[in-house]
């Protein structure tokens, strides 16, 4: 089992920045990819960005050039630096970890609100 705890959400004006953090515990040796997803009311959870253990990253098109995902293997942490935030980035952001047999684990979520 993997436990994930997010932090760093909040309220920010459009154009501002936030950094989300997520720390993993438990069977962390089994984790391959970690990432961030987001969800708004009435919508499905969508991928924002992922990073593999080897450092390969993937982003949804809407955040490319604005968000940066990074991972600190020594600290068992993953970060999401969000710059040039837009009101449409408002959502609950969830940390995700996927192990080598494609089991997924989720954090409790952290609210990001971008005011116009």
Secondary structure as GFF3:
##gff-version 3
##sequence-region A 1 116
A	DSSP	beta_strand	2	7	.	.	.	ID=ss1
A	DSSP	beta_strand	10	13	.	.	.	ID=ss2
A	DSSP	beta_strand	18	26	.	.	.	ID=ss3
A	DSSP	three_ten_helix	28	30	.	.	.	ID=ss4
A	DSSP	beta_strand	31	39	.	.	.	ID=ss5
A	DSSP	beta_strand	46	51	.	.	.	ID=ss6
A	DSSP	beta_strand	57	59	.	.	.	ID=ss7
A	DSSP	three_ten_helix	61	63	.	.	.	ID=ss8
A	DSSP	beta_strand	67	72	.	.	.	ID=ss9
A	DSSP	beta_strand	77	82	.	.	.	ID=ss10
A	DSSP	three_ten_helix	87	89	.	.	.	ID=ss11
A	DSSP	beta_strand	91	99	.	.	.	ID=ss12
A	DSSP	beta_strand	104	106	.	.	.	ID=ss13
A	DSSP	beta_strand	110	115	.	.	.	ID=ss14
###
